[in-house]
Amino acid sequence: MWLDRLAGQASTPSSQPGSRPYSPAPRRSASGLGPYITSQQRPGFTPRSSSLSLASNDSSTSSLLASAKRASTTLKESVTIYTGPEPAEVLNKLLGDEGGHTAPAAKSDSKPVISVEDLELDFDFGGLSLRELALSEDVVPDDVDVYRPQAAEEYERDRTKFEDLHRSIQACDGVLSSVETNLTSFRNDLVMVSADIETLQARSTALNVRLENRKAVERGLGPVVEEISVSPLVVSKIADGHIDEAWVKVLAEIDKRATAYKKGTSGPERSKGLQDLGPLLEKLVLKAIERIRDFLVSQIKALRSPHINAQVIQQQNFLKFRDLYSFLHKHHATLADEICLAYMNTMRWYYANQFTRYENALKKIKLHVLDKTDVLGNEDTSRKGTVLSSAKISGPPHDAFNLGRRIDLLRTSNQSALSSYLAEEDQSTHYLEVPFRNFNLALIDNATAEYTFLASFFSPALSYATISRHFTYIFEPTFQLGQTLTKSLITDTYDVIGILLAVRLNQHFQFELQRRKVPAADGYINATAMLLWPRLQYIMSAHCDSVRALTTALPTRAPSKTEQAKLSAAPHVATQRFGQLVHGILALSTEAGDDEPVVTSLRRLRSEMEAFLTKYSGSFGNDKRKRERFLYNNYSLILTIISDATGKLAVEEQEHFEGLKVAFQDAA
């Protein structure tokens, strides 16, 4: 049978490629059960083999390897066309031949190879019988390369290609050899560069070390070299430059060099640089002293110019260059003292001249004249005329006992003195505190400005004690002028309100000087207070004496009933004056202490006034009610006048007169 023949051929190994058509049987999954075993399930099986044996064929494997080697030489990939089961095997399964025609490998499989589902498959053989199908050749697709034996022409053509490829490969080998040479050279260059970098790093490290050493040396020697060297610009600036802020800076540098030079020459060892620098520094210092002397002398002369404002020159020309005097005093103390004395004499003359003119202007102010007729116990000429009443020179109307608006001089916020021109042109009449305040206010302001200037310009060259002595020397004639003016204002006056106002103004000036930190003017303030307080005590004593005189002048014998009937229980005129005077004193003593002389004087005057009123009430005879009514009216008037006063002393007086008023209240 042809089937047996096919089986016999399958048992004989063959290396010739089979020629069978593409099987129309449907493909099945490699992992599923099918009627046949695929090539994927049979490792080592060569699909191109013509054997129908189910066992693996070594010759087929070697043929496949040979075919793969040939395919690699032609640079084409050989692809097998059919990968399905062997047709003979499929045929045996379809015929149900389970005899000895199967391959030995198939006998070892105990599972059924054909199922009912496989028998129901419909195969399309393309109108061919099984033999024709088995003997037919494979139909190769156009896009698949199949290995075939080469002809001579093809071999010659492929040879040319292979020779060209060989030449290309040789050219590539040459290029690669050149690249290798270049890379080798580049590697050598990198080695050399690396060596150069290491050398540069070593040199850089060495240079850094040298740089640090030089910096250390420079830090050590720099100040020394700087101290023993002078720039030519410094020399030219000191010798010929204009004296300004830059000149002062250069002068400070010269002073620094001179100090270093003196410090260096004081030691046992003197360097050659210091020895060479010494003569140059001495010449520069002498030149600087000469220029400073000329500059300060010219500024002092400017202070003597007419109609000059000394404070402007002090601020703009002296204080701006105050380091000049310190340098001069340090390097030439004798010349510095001489210039300081010249300045003091100039300012002494300046202030004495200016305040003399100002005093003359203030003397032209018209003042109220309060003499001994303006004491408290003087007879009222308006009610009791005498021939002597016309002897008093009539002047502007004034009130010697009423404070009124005079207290505004203490409360005003205007702290500027009256100018000389306005003082000369003023035609109104004032009390003594007006010229006193203006003169001393101007004096305090100028003293503050001068002391501040002296402390700023002459320190630290001079001590503050020396500066205070210089200040006293400058203002000595001016202070004497102020005390002379105060004496002229208070010597003949009996204006107790005006003098007490001057006392309070003087205390205010003292507090202001303490706030401004000008202790050098305290002597003048204390001397002025020593002039004012005794005169105030004297005037208060004059008031007490006048009231005592009134008391003594009262008749000791009781008047007749006719005269008693004419007497009035109204307050006495002296009571009105006393109330106004006490109110003025209390208003000016709101912050006064118990140790002030005015407190003792006020109590003395109060006692004298009470004694006068008590004796005067005796003029009413046996009419006790009228006598008590008189006392009540007088004390009530005094209490009414002083009721708006404040302060400790005012409260004390108010309580005192309130007690007297209550004591005689029943008679009212």
Buried (B, 14 or more C-beta within 10 A) or exposed (E): EEBEEBBEBBEEEBBEBBEBBBBEBEEBEEEEEBBBBBBEEBEEBBBBBBBBBBBEBEBBBEBBEEBEEBBEEBEEEBEBBBEBBBBBBBBBBBEEEEEEBBBEEBEEEEEEBBEEEBEEEEEEBEEBEBEEBBEBEBEEEEEEEBBEEBEEEEEEEBEEEBEEEEEEEEEEEEEEEEEEEEEEEEEEEEEEEEEEEEEEEEEEEEEEEEEEEEEEEEEEEEEBEBBBEBEEEBBEBBEEBEBEEEBBEBBEBBBEBBEBBEEBBEEEEEEEBBEEBBEBBEEBBEBBBEBBBEBBBEBBEBBEEEEEEBEEBBBEBBEEBBBBBBBBBBBBEEBBEEBBEBBBEBBBBBBBBBBEEBBEBBBEBEBBBBEEBBBBBBBEEEEEEEEEEEEEEEEEEBBBBBBEEBBEBBEEEEEEBBEBEEBEEBEEBBBBBBBBBBBBBBBBBBBBBBBBBBBBBBBEBBEBEBBBBBBBBBBBBBBEBBBEBBEBBBEEBBBBBBBBBBBBBBBBBBEBBEEBEBEBBEBBBEBBBEBBBEBBBBBBEBBBBBBBBBBEEEEEEEBEEEEBEEBEBEBBBBBBBBBBBBBBBBBBBEEBEEEBEBBEBBBBBBEBBBBBBEBBBEBBBEBEEBBBBBBBBBBBBBBEBBEEBEBBBBEBBBEBBBEBBEEBEEBE
